Amino acid sequence: MTDRHSADHLKSRGYLVTSFAALDCSEPLAAFQSFIHRDRDYQRRFLQKRYGYAYDGFSFYGQTDSSHQAEDDLISTFVLSEFYPVDRYPAEFQGFLKGSWKEVVKTVRSLETALLAQLDVPGLLDFYRRNAGHMVSSNYYPPLQQFTSTAAGNTRLSAHPDASLFTVFPFGVDEELELQLAGENGVLEWQSVDATDRILVYPGYLMEMWTQGAIKAMNHRVRLSDNRAAERFTFSLFSLPFPQRAFEMPGRGSMTSEAYFEAYGALF
């Protein structure tokens, strides 16, 4: 799924736009749109606190106890994963989880395995094969005209690195995503990513921790839209350890999946 220089491009640029066409997002999009238009009482039945591991469940703008987004981020999300049985999720998503989700994960695993083989980081491919599962963050950005203030840094989604080993956009990327990249003088600056109908990937904090900073997590954010009436839907896949796994983390010794999430959470 990758050419032989893909890992070099990932390391030198900080992200990779692959040569592979984005997958069809019609099934997850229809499922998420159906859920997002349900009333809040129904949505609250699926809050993150009703799951308990990683970030599965629903988060919404203004929520004070979300583990997945800041209170003032102009976004609502639903996280689905391989970590729970399908029937734990709303009925709206179950067709997707029983259908094209499996092919999406298969495609992403193939891409990530190829990148890890090229990166050749000691022990990392074996860790991935033994421990990594996937979650998808389904993100809904309501029209900006609904809000009277913005997220931190005058954004739609405030700046942060992801908890993932890799973050993959299997359905392509719309405009408004910004990455913090080194400019011509080496100073970090925010740069917009062009909309693409190719699969895009960048490293998360698990990659940074495993490589002891040799490969940095991509700090990213979503800028305000030029169209205040426009909705925005995006889907990103995270590779994360399954619950209750124990593994050796370079430079840190023995670590569990739960301890990793605590370390990531301490960034904020």
Backbone as CSV, one residue per row, in Angstrom:
resi,resn,N_x,N_y,N_z,CA_x,CA_y,CA_z,C_x,C_y,C_z
1,MET,0.806,-1.224,0.000,0.000,0.000,0.000,0.833,1.265,0.000
2,THR,2.144,1.141,0.092,3.000,2.322,0.112,4.139,2.133,-0.870
3,ASP,4.702,3.243,-1.364,5.910,3.107,-2.157,7.107,3.053,-1.206
4,ARG,8.284,2.785,-1.730,9.432,2.504,-0.872,9.979,3.737,-0.173
5,HIS,9.501,4.910,-0.570,9.970,6.141,0.072,8.934,6.734,1.033
6,SER,7.849,6.033,1.263,6.757,6.593,2.071,7.206,6.941,3.484
7,ALA,7.945,6.046,4.132,8.391,6.310,5.501,9.342,7.503,5.543
8,ASP,10.204,7.639,4.541,11.109,8.795,4.484,10.314,10.084,4.376
9,HIS,9.273,10.087,3.551,8.428,11.272,3.408,7.709,11.578,4.717
10,LEU,7.248,10.529,5.397,6.562,10.728,6.671,7.494,11.379,7.685
11,LYS,8.712,10.905,7.766,9.660,11.446,8.736,10.120,12.854,8.377
12,SER,10.343,13.109,7.101,10.875,14.410,6.705,9.816,15.508,6.702
13,ARG,8.585,15.158,6.322,7.516,16.148,6.232,6.660,16.200,7.493
14,GLY,6.646,15.095,8.224,5.795,15.020,9.408,4.448,14.397,9.130
15,TYR,4.082,14.252,7.872,2.828,13.608,7.482,3.005,13.049,6.076
16,LEU,2.042,12.235,5.666,2.128,11.598,4.358,0.775,11.595,3.686
17,VAL,0.707,12.156,2.491,-0.450,11.977,1.624,-0.101,10.822,0.701
18,THR,-0.785,9.697,0.872,-0.446,8.514,0.098,-0.923,8.652,-1.343
19,SER,-0.526,7.687,-2.154,-0.969,7.662,-3.554,-2.275,6.899,-3.718
20,PHE,-2.864,6.464,-2.599,-4.036,5.613,-2.666,-5.322,6.397,-2.486
21,ALA,-6.285,6.084,-3.321,-7.550,6.808,-3.311,-8.289,6.603,-1.992
22,ALA,-8.939,7.664,-1.547,-9.745,7.590,-0.332,-10.871,6.580,-0.510
23,LEU,-11.266,5.958,0.599,-12.353,4.996,0.594,-13.697,5.710,0.586
24,ASP,-14.729,4.970,0.274,-16.090,5.504,0.255,-16.588,5.698,1.687
25,CYS,-17.010,6.912,2.028,-17.443,7.211,3.394,-18.957,7.255,3.535
26,SER,-19.703,6.836,2.506,-21.150,7.021,2.535,-21.816,6.283,3.702
27,GLU,-21.328,5.083,4.047,-21.967,4.324,5.123,-21.734,4.959,6.501
28,PRO,-20.488,5.251,6.899,-20.308,5.915,8.200,-20.908,7.307,8.246
29,LEU,-20.901,8.020,7.126,-21.476,9.364,7.107,-22.977,9.315,7.342
30,ALA,-23.673,8.420,6.667,-25.117,8.307,6.855,-25.443,7.911,8.292
31,ALA,-24.650,7.008,8.864,-24.882,6.569,10.245,-24.691,7.722,11.218
32,PHE,-23.616,8.473,11.051,-23.322,9.569,11.967,-24.325,10.709,11.812
33,GLN,-24.698,11.011,10.599,-25.703,12.058,10.386,-27.020,11.685,11.059
34,SER,-27.389,10.430,10.982,-28.612,9.981,11.629,-28.517,10.151,13.140
35,PHE,-27.377,9.775,13.706,-27.213,9.903,15.165,-27.185,11.363,15.602
36,ILE,-26.481,12.198,14.850,-26.277,13.583,15.280,-27.587,14.369,15.271
37,HIS,-28.594,13.887,14.560,-29.881,14.575,14.522,-30.881,14.012,15.537
38,ARG,-30.449,13.055,16.344,-31.294,12.576,17.433,-31.300,13.601,18.568
39,ASP,-32.278,13.502,19.456,-32.347,14.457,20.562,-31.243,14.167,21.585
40,ARG,-30.941,15.179,22.386,-29.823,15.092,23.317,-30.024,13.999,24.370
41,ASP,-31.228,13.774,24.812,-31.469,12.712,25.793,-31.040,11.354,25.251
42,TYR,-31.362,11.109,23.987,-30.935,9.854,23.363,-29.416,9.813,23.262
43,GLN,-28.804,10.897,22.810,-27.356,10.928,22.642,-26.626,10.710,23.961
44,ARG,-27.164,11.242,25.034,-26.523,11.109,26.351,-26.480,9.654,26.831
45,ARG,-27.282,8.814,26.288,-27.237,7.394,26.656,-25.922,6.747,26.230
46,PHE,-25.170,7.454,25.384,-23.941,6.880,24.837,-22.720,7.746,25.138
47,LEU,-22.757,8.495,26.233,-21.617,9.317,26.613,-20.393,8.443,26.897
48,GLN,-19.209,9.041,26.826,-17.966,8.307,27.062,-17.949,7.601,28.414
49,LYS,-18.515,8.227,29.426,-18.478,7.633,30.766,-19.217,6.304,30.821
50,ARG,-20.040,6.004,29.823,-20.765,4.729,29.792,-19.934,3.626,29.138
51,TYR,-18.739,3.981,28.681,-17.839,2.993,28.102,-16.646,2.775,29.029
52,GLY,-15.747,3.743,29.126,-14.740,3.652,30.177,-13.319,3.393,29.749
53,TYR,-13.074,2.994,28.489,-11.702,2.800,28.034,-11.474,3.644,26.800
54,ALA,-10.296,4.233,26.734,-9.951,5.104,25.609,-11.004,6.202,25.471
55,TYR,-11.557,6.391,24.273,-12.422,7.554,24.040,-13.773,7.181,23.451
56,ASP,-14.121,5.919,23.503,-15.386,5.492,22.920,-16.559,6.261,23.506
57,GLY,-17.546,6.537,22.640,-18.758,7.203,23.073,-18.893,8.603,22.505
58,PHE,-19.910,9.297,23.001,-20.321,10.594,22.468,-19.784,11.743,23.320
59,SER,-19.328,12.788,22.647,-18.928,14.043,23.280,-19.569,15.182,22.503
60,PHE,-19.862,16.294,23.185,-20.539,17.394,22.504,-19.990,18.743,22.963
61,TYR,-20.238,19.743,22.144,-19.797,21.100,22.449,-20.342,21.542,23.807
62,GLY,-19.452,22.093,24.642,-19.855,22.586,25.952,-19.804,21.550,27.051
63,GLN,-19.525,20.296,26.710,-19.447,19.238,27.729,-18.208,19.464,28.592
64,THR,-18.380,19.387,29.895,-17.270,19.694,30.804,-16.449,18.473,31.187
65,ASP,-16.954,17.257,30.915,-16.246,16.059,31.364,-15.863,15.128,30.219
66,SER,-15.710,15.672,29.026,-15.265,14.850,27.903,-13.773,14.562,28.030
67,SER,-13.372,13.347,27.682,-11.949,13.016,27.636,-11.396,13.133,26.225
68,HIS,-12.230,13.559,25.301,-11.861,13.536,23.883,-11.747,14.929,23.262
69,GLN,-12.320,15.936,23.893,-12.289,17.272,23.303,-12.391,18.323,24.395
70,ALA,-11.938,19.534,24.072,-12.023,20.647,25.013,-13.449,21.180,25.056
71,GLU,-13.796,21.773,26.183,-15.162,22.254,26.379,-15.587,23.252,25.313
72,ASP,-14.644,24.085,24.845,-15.007,25.124,23.889,-14.716,24.751,22.432
73,ASP,-14.323,23.512,22.167,-14.168,23.080,20.776,-15.539,23.047,20.106
74,LEU,-15.624,23.577,18.907,-16.908,23.714,18.205,-17.225,22.434,17.438
75,ILE,-17.449,21.360,18.183,-17.516,20.040,17.574,-18.302,19.087,18.471
76,SER,-18.934,18.093,17.850,-19.468,16.937,18.557,-18.863,15.697,17.918
77,THR,-18.558,14.684,18.729,-17.891,13.499,18.200,-18.551,12.224,18.717
78,PHE,-18.428,11.176,17.921,-18.730,9.834,18.414,-17.560,8.941,18.037
79,VAL,-16.976,8.292,19.053,-15.851,7.393,18.838,-16.335,5.952,18.908
80,LEU,-16.011,5.192,17.888,-16.316,3.765,17.796,-14.994,3.007,17.724
81,SER,-14.984,1.761,18.184,-13.718,1.035,18.143,-13.922,-0.462,18.100
82,GLU,-12.798,-1.164,18.014,-12.771,-2.619,18.124,-12.773,-3.079,19.577
83,PHE,-12.813,-2.158,20.518,-12.629,-2.488,21.921,-13.911,-2.932,22.627
84,TYR,-15.071,-2.761,21.982,-16.352,-3.121,22.577,-17.187,-3.897,21.561
85,PRO,-18.116,-4.723,22.054,-19.030,-5.416,21.133,-19.893,-4.422,20.356
86,VAL,-20.279,-4.803,19.166,-21.068,-3.923,18.298,-22.355,-3.471,18.981
87,ASP,-22.980,-4.359,19.754,-24.269,-3.997,20.349,-24.165,-2.986,21.479
88,ARG,-22.956,-2.585,21.851,-22.795,-1.510,22.835,-23.009,-0.133,22.206
89,TYR,-23.001,-0.062,20.889,-23.097,1.213,20.189,-24.532,1.467,19.724
90,PRO,-24.873,2.724,19.422,-26.229,3.033,18.951,-26.596,2.241,17.704
91,ALA,-27.881,1.999,17.541,-28.360,1.235,16.392,-27.937,1.878,15.080
92,GLU,-27.830,3.210,15.069,-27.471,3.918,13.836,-26.118,3.445,13.280
93,PHE,-25.187,3.046,14.153,-23.837,2.690,13.720,-23.646,1.198,13.478
94,GLN,-24.589,0.385,13.878,-24.335,-1.052,13.877,-24.221,-1.640,12.472
95,GLY,-24.942,-1.081,11.507,-24.797,-1.549,10.129,-23.394,-1.298,9.611
96,PHE,-22.855,-0.124,9.879,-21.484,0.208,9.478,-20.484,-0.716,10.165
97,LEU,-20.652,-0.928,11.482,-19.704,-1.745,12.233,-19.730,-3.204,11.785
98,LYS,-20.885,-3.673,11.329,-20.986,-5.050,10.839,-20.630,-5.157,9.355
99,GLY,-20.505,-4.000,8.697,-20.275,-3.987,7.258,-18.915,-3.442,6.876
100,SER,-18.883,-2.229,6.333,-17.654,-1.712,5.725,-16.560,-1.364,6.732
101,TRP,-16.889,-1.254,8.022,-15.874,-0.976,9.041,-14.723,-1.981,8.969
102,LYS,-15.042,-3.244,8.777,-14.005,-4.265,8.756,-13.052,-4.057,7.586
103,GLU,-13.583,-3.648,6.441,-12.727,-3.391,5.286,-11.895,-2.126,5.478
104,VAL,-12.471,-1.135,6.144,-11.717,0.085,6.440,-10.520,-0.250,7.326
105,VAL,-10.758,-0.999,8.399,-9.670,-1.372,9.309,-8.627,-2.220,8.576
106,LYS,-9.067,-3.138,7.724,-8.128,-3.967,6.959,-7.220,-3.099,6.089
107,THR,-7.795,-2.101,5.443,-7.006,-1.192,4.602,-6.014,-0.400,5.438
108,VAL,-6.475,0.119,6.564,-5.607,0.927,7.421,-4.484,0.072,8.009
109,ARG,-4.800,-1.135,8.442,-3.757,-2.000,8.991,-2.699,-2.326,7.932
110,SER,-3.115,-2.530,6.701,-2.166,-2.813,5.634,-1.227,-1.630,5.422
111,LEU,-1.790,-0.429,5.415,-0.986,0.785,5.259,-0.014,0.946,6.416
112,GLU,-0.521,0.803,7.644,0.325,1.017,8.819,1.418,-0.039,8.928
113,THR,1.086,-1.287,8.603,2.088,-2.352,8.651,3.222,-2.072,7.671
114,ALA,2.868,-1.608,6.478,3.894,-1.289,5.480,4.774,-0.136,5.957
115,LEU,4.173,0.889,6.543,4.962,2.019,7.049,5.885,1.578,8.183
116,LEU,5.375,0.762,9.091,6.199,0.308,10.215,7.359,-0.556,9.734
117,ALA,7.112,-1.376,8.721,8.199,-2.184,8.176,9.293,-1.299,7.596
118,GLN,8.900,-0.222,6.927,9.884,0.712,6.367,10.589,1.512,7.457
119,LEU,9.862,1.932,8.466,10.469,2.711,9.547,11.491,1.885,10.316
120,ASP,11.217,0.588,10.465,12.151,-0.352,11.082,12.587,0.112,12.474
121,VAL,11.618,0.560,13.275,11.888,0.936,14.662,11.925,-0.335,15.501
122,PRO,13.000,-0.600,16.224,13.107,-1.872,16.956,11.893,-2.163,17.838
123,GLY,11.292,-3.325,17.622,10.199,-3.790,18.454,8.836,-3.231,18.136
124,LEU,8.760,-2.183,17.322,7.487,-1.484,17.152,6.499,-2.267,16.285
125,LEU,6.964,-2.878,15.211,6.055,-3.655,14.378,5.499,-4.844,15.165
126,ASP,6.322,-5.476,15.971,5.843,-6.594,16.785,4.820,-6.107,17.811
127,PHE,5.089,-4.964,18.451,4.120,-4.372,19.383,2.789,-4.123,18.681
128,TYR,2.850,-3.557,17.496,1.644,-3.248,16.733,0.850,-4.518,16.435
129,ARG,1.519,-5.535,15.939,0.830,-6.771,15.583,0.194,-7.450,16.787
130,ARG,0.825,-7.333,17.946,0.337,-8.011,19.152,-0.741,-7.218,19.882
131,ASN,-0.671,-5.892,19.807,-1.454,-5.076,20.737,-2.389,-4.040,20.127
132,ALA,-2.197,-3.656,18.878,-2.910,-2.488,18.359,-4.284,-2.842,17.803
133,GLY,-5.271,-2.073,18.240,-6.595,-2.078,17.638,-6.881,-0.696,17.082
134,HIS,-8.110,-0.483,16.626,-8.427,0.788,15.980,-9.736,1.381,16.479
135,MET,-9.743,2.682,16.550,-10.967,3.423,16.812,-11.123,4.448,15.705
136,VAL,-12.365,4.848,15.459,-12.631,5.911,14.503,-13.314,7.054,15.233
137,SER,-12.764,8.240,15.084,-13.369,9.448,15.637,-14.226,10.085,14.553
138,SER,-15.542,10.041,14.774,-16.501,10.646,13.845,-16.770,12.059,14.337
139,ASN,-16.444,13.051,13.528,-16.448,14.438,13.984,-17.464,15.271,13.212
140,TYR,-18.309,15.964,13.957,-19.304,16.848,13.347,-19.052,18.276,13.810
141,TYR,-18.831,19.172,12.854,-18.638,20.589,13.120,-19.887,21.337,12.659
142,PRO,-20.716,21.822,13.587,-21.915,22.558,13.190,-21.549,23.870,12.495
143,PRO,-22.492,24.494,11.818,-22.219,25.797,11.199,-21.729,26.806,12.243
144,LEU,-20.747,27.590,11.877,-20.163,28.546,12.818,-21.163,29.594,13.275
145,GLN,-22.176,29.837,12.483,-23.155,30.860,12.847,-23.938,30.482,14.110
146,GLN,-23.824,29.241,14.544,-24.504,28.818,15.765,-23.768,29.244,17.025
147,PHE,-22.531,29.729,16.881,-21.690,30.004,18.049,-21.386,31.490,18.180
148,THR,-21.186,31.912,19.413,-20.833,33.312,19.679,-19.358,33.475,20.017
149,SER,-18.631,32.369,20.214,-17.199,32.425,20.493,-16.525,31.241,19.813
150,THR,-15.208,31.234,19.799,-14.444,30.188,19.118,-13.688,29.339,20.136
151,ALA,-13.070,28.272,19.652,-12.199,27.450,20.487,-10.866,28.170,20.689
152,ALA,-10.029,27.607,21.546,-8.734,28.221,21.862,-7.938,28.498,20.593
153,GLY,-7.275,29.655,20.565,-6.476,30.020,19.404,-7.294,30.461,18.220
154,ASN,-8.551,30.861,18.482,-9.455,31.303,17.415,-9.613,30.216,16.353
155,THR,-9.941,29.001,16.831,-10.050,27.843,15.959,-11.430,27.203,16.095
156,ARG,-11.657,26.216,15.252,-12.865,25.384,15.343,-12.595,24.174,16.240
157,LEU,-11.386,23.651,16.162,-10.904,22.577,17.030,-9.512,22.968,17.485
158,SER,-9.301,23.040,18.804,-8.043,23.554,19.343,-6.881,22.596,19.091
159,ALA,-5.679,23.131,19.142,-4.466,22.394,18.800,-4.199,21.267,19.791
160,HIS,-3.761,20.119,19.261,-3.433,18.972,20.098,-2.759,17.900,19.251
161,PRO,-1.955,17.020,19.879,-1.528,15.782,19.225,-2.532,14.687,19.553
162,ASP,-2.636,13.682,18.722,-3.523,12.559,18.993,-2.826,11.523,19.868
163,ALA,-3.621,10.650,20.490,-3.084,9.587,21.342,-2.549,8.408,20.546
164,SER,-2.739,8.415,19.263,-2.515,7.247,18.406,-1.043,6.952,18.131
165,LEU,-0.808,5.752,17.607,0.471,5.461,16.967,0.490,6.171,15.618
166,PHE,-0.538,5.940,14.814,-0.794,6.694,13.592,-2.225,7.202,13.632
167,THR,-2.435,8.363,13.053,-3.776,8.832,12.726,-3.910,8.768,11.219
168,VAL,-4.972,8.100,10.767,-5.182,7.880,9.336,-6.546,8.434,8.949
169,PHE,-6.583,9.177,7.848,-7.833,9.671,7.277,-8.152,8.817,6.046
170,PRO,-8.881,7.713,6.238,-9.097,6.787,5.110,-10.067,7.309,4.069
171,PHE,-10.847,8.355,4.422,-11.832,8.897,3.494,-11.378,10.238,2.909
172,GLY,-10.100,10.530,3.026,-9.590,11.799,2.528,-9.744,12.903,3.561
173,VAL,-9.373,14.113,3.167,-9.352,15.259,4.072,-9.968,16.468,3.383
174,ASP,-10.851,17.156,4.105,-11.397,18.422,3.621,-10.448,19.560,3.974
175,GLU,-10.673,20.715,3.384,-9.880,21.880,3.747,-10.162,22.258,5.201
176,GLU,-9.340,23.091,5.764,-9.430,23.649,7.120,-8.556,22.920,8.134
177,LEU,-8.045,21.711,7.803,-7.089,21.057,8.682,-5.757,21.797,8.601
178,GLU,-5.168,22.088,9.766,-3.865,22.745,9.820,-2.907,21.903,10.651
179,LEU,-1.671,21.784,10.171,-0.618,21.041,10.853,0.491,21.997,11.263
180,GLN,1.124,21.693,12.395,2.233,22.529,12.867,3.524,21.937,12.306
181,LEU,4.077,22.605,11.301,5.224,22.095,10.566,6.365,23.102,10.595
182,ALA,7.561,22.596,10.364,8.728,23.475,10.310,8.707,24.265,9.006
183,GLY,8.872,25.598,9.116,8.952,26.447,7.943,10.350,26.445,7.356
184,GLU,10.592,27.336,6.417,11.885,27.377,5.735,13.039,27.652,6.696
185,ASN,12.791,28.407,7.762,13.845,28.706,8.725,13.871,27.726,9.891
186,GLY,13.083,26.667,9.796,13.061,25.648,10.829,12.122,25.918,11.986
187,VAL,11.507,27.090,12.020,10.583,27.444,13.091,9.216,26.826,12.809
188,LEU,8.603,26.269,13.842,7.293,25.668,13.665,6.249,26.732,13.345
189,GLU,5.394,26.412,12.381,4.326,27.331,12.004,3.114,26.531,11.548
190,TRP,1.958,27.151,11.607,0.738,26.467,11.188,0.603,26.550,9.674
191,GLN,0.417,25.388,9.059,0.268,25.321,7.614,-1.003,24.553,7.272
192,SER,-1.780,25.085,6.339,-3.007,24.418,5.911,-2.681,23.228,5.015
193,VAL,-3.437,22.172,5.182,-3.318,20.997,4.322,-4.371,21.104,3.231
194,ASP,-3.945,20.941,2.004,-4.903,20.991,0.902,-5.898,19.838,1.026
195,ALA,-7.141,20.115,0.663,-8.129,19.044,0.601,-7.627,17.970,-0.364
196,THR,-7.836,16.706,-0.003,-7.347,15.623,-0.856,-8.315,14.451,-0.834
197,ASP,-8.399,13.765,-1.969,-9.167,12.534,-2.046,-8.234,11.329,-1.995
198,ARG,-7.095,11.505,-1.322,-6.154,10.432,-1.045,-6.125,10.168,0.465
199,ILE,-5.643,8.987,0.841,-5.519,8.652,2.260,-4.340,9.421,2.838
200,LEU,-4.560,10.062,3.966,-3.530,10.862,4.638,-3.227,10.237,5.989
201,VAL,-1.961,10.307,6.413,-1.542,9.711,7.679,-0.488,10.593,8.346
202,TYR,-0.540,10.667,9.682,0.542,11.292,10.449,0.691,10.581,11.791
203,PRO,1.856,10.731,12.455,2.095,10.036,13.724,1.425,10.735,14.897
204,GLY,1.085,9.929,15.923,0.527,10.449,17.159,1.497,10.294,18.310
205,TYR,0.990,10.534,19.523,1.851,10.567,20.704,2.430,9.195,21.044
206,LEU,1.718,8.110,20.726,2.265,6.791,20.991,3.533,6.562,20.179
207,MET,3.567,7.061,18.949,4.781,6.975,18.134,5.892,7.817,18.763
208,GLU,5.574,9.016,19.202,6.584,9.880,19.813,7.154,9.242,21.077
209,MET,6.288,8.665,21.909,6.763,8.033,23.137,7.632,6.827,22.824
210,TRP,7.179,5.964,21.896,7.927,4.746,21.587,9.313,5.077,21.035
211,THR,9.413,6.099,20.176,10.691,6.458,19.555,11.467,7.459,20.390
212,GLN,10.974,7.742,21.597,11.629,8.670,22.524,11.917,10.026,21.859
213,GLY,10.912,10.473,21.094,10.976,11.797,20.486,11.613,11.861,19.120
214,ALA,12.114,10.736,18.619,12.746,10.753,17.294,11.728,11.036,16.201
215,ILE,10.513,10.523,16.370,9.412,10.831,15.461,8.339,11.528,16.282
216,LYS,8.093,12.779,15.996,7.199,13.603,16.801,5.738,13.380,16.430
217,ALA,4.891,13.475,17.447,3.454,13.498,17.194,3.100,14.779,16.453
218,MET,2.148,14.679,15.542,1.746,15.840,14.762,0.755,16.695,15.556
219,ASN,1.155,17.901,15.886,0.226,18.847,16.489,-0.651,19.411,15.374
220,HIS,-1.952,19.430,15.603,-2.859,19.841,14.536,-4.077,20.541,15.123
221,ARG,-4.813,21.215,14.270,-6.019,21.922,14.674,-6.899,22.090,13.441
222,VAL,-8.107,22.586,13.657,-9.011,22.884,12.543,-9.336,24.370,12.596
223,ARG,-9.025,25.068,11.522,-9.270,26.509,11.490,-10.747,26.803,11.267
224,LEU,-11.127,28.048,11.479,-12.492,28.482,11.230,-12.786,28.443,9.731
225,SER,-13.992,28.098,9.394,-14.392,28.031,7.990,-14.670,29.429,7.446
226,ASP,-14.408,29.619,6.172,-14.767,30.878,5.516,-16.275,30.971,5.289
227,ASN,-16.953,29.822,5.358,-18.402,29.761,5.169,-19.057,29.468,6.513
228,ARG,-19.635,30.489,7.129,-20.177,30.325,8.476,-21.428,29.452,8.518
229,ALA,-22.001,29.153,7.367,-23.200,28.318,7.317,-22.888,26.857,7.002
230,ALA,-21.604,26.528,6.808,-21.227,25.191,6.357,-21.056,24.226,7.526
231,GLU,-21.613,23.018,7.373,-21.326,21.912,8.272,-20.051,21.213,7.791
232,ARG,-19.433,20.463,8.698,-18.228,19.714,8.334,-18.257,18.361,9.036
233,PHE,-18.062,17.293,8.288,-17.968,15.944,8.840,-16.609,15.360,8.464
234,THR,-15.905,14.786,9.445,-14.639,14.114,9.159,-14.552,12.824,9.965
235,PHE,-13.690,11.920,9.492,-13.495,10.631,10.159,-11.997,10.321,10.169
236,SER,-11.452,10.071,11.358,-10.039,9.722,11.473,-9.893,8.459,12.301
237,LEU,-9.024,7.556,11.853,-8.765,6.307,12.563,-7.488,6.422,13.382
238,PHE,-7.551,5.938,14.623,-6.405,5.919,15.529,-6.002,4.464,15.777
239,SER,-4.706,4.186,15.731,-4.189,2.882,16.167,-3.750,3.020,17.622
240,LEU,-4.347,2.186,18.486,-4.179,2.276,19.934,-4.087,0.877,20.527
241,PRO,-3.463,0.735,21.704,-3.423,-0.601,22.314,-4.780,-1.024,22.860
242,PHE,-5.077,-2.299,22.693,-6.275,-2.868,23.313,-6.207,-2.706,24.831
243,PRO,-7.343,-2.724,25.509,-7.328,-2.599,26.968,-6.619,-3.771,27.636
244,GLN,-6.054,-3.468,28.803,-5.440,-4.464,29.679,-4.313,-5.233,29.001
245,ARG,-3.545,-4.515,28.209,-2.329,-5.095,27.641,-1.124,-4.566,28.415
246,ALA,-0.122,-5.389,28.573,1.135,-4.974,29.187,2.244,-5.127,28.153
247,PHE,3.151,-4.160,28.093,4.215,-4.176,27.100,5.389,-3.355,27.622
248,GLU,6.525,-3.523,26.981,7.726,-2.772,27.338,7.797,-1.526,26.463
249,MET,7.834,-0.364,27.105,7.945,0.896,26.389,9.392,1.379,26.455
250,PRO,10.058,1.556,25.314,11.452,1.997,25.338,11.657,3.250,26.198
251,GLY,12.628,3.174,27.086,12.942,4.313,27.952,12.058,4.443,29.163
252,ARG,10.996,3.624,29.249,10.058,3.717,30.369,9.828,2.395,31.079
253,GLY,10.215,1.311,30.468,10.017,0.012,31.081,8.616,-0.513,30.876
254,SER,8.170,-1.355,31.805,6.864,-1.994,31.684,5.748,-0.965,31.776
255,MET,4.761,-1.094,30.895,3.638,-0.156,30.850,2.387,-0.918,30.444
256,THR,1.250,-0.484,30.959,-0.030,-1.042,30.532,-0.727,-0.060,29.593
257,SER,-1.736,-0.557,28.905,-2.531,0.313,28.039,-3.108,1.472,28.835
258,GLU,-3.636,1.163,30.018,-4.273,2.196,30.833,-3.258,3.237,31.291
259,ALA,-2.032,2.795,31.631,-0.995,3.748,32.039,-0.589,4.640,30.868
260,TYR,-0.611,4.078,29.669,-0.295,4.915,28.508,-1.301,6.049,28.372
261,PHE,-2.585,5.750,28.490,-3.600,6.802,28.355,-3.477,7.845,29.462
262,GLU,-3.056,7.425,30.650,-2.813,8.392,31.726,-1.663,9.319,31.351
263,ALA,-0.614,8.762,30.760,0.547,9.578,30.346,0.128,10.564,29.258
264,TYR,-0.670,10.100,28.309,-1.159,11.000,27.262,-2.034,12.094,27.855
265,GLY,-2.942,11.719,28.733,-3.819,12.697,29.343,-3.080,13.757,30.131
266,ALA,-1.903,13.398,30.668,-1.119,14.359,31.441,-0.585,15.501,30.582
267,LEU,-0.615,15.336,29.256,-0.180,16.426,28.374,-1.097,17.639,28.484
268,PHE,-2.327,17.402,28.933,-3.324,18.461,28.964,-3.652,18.870,30.396
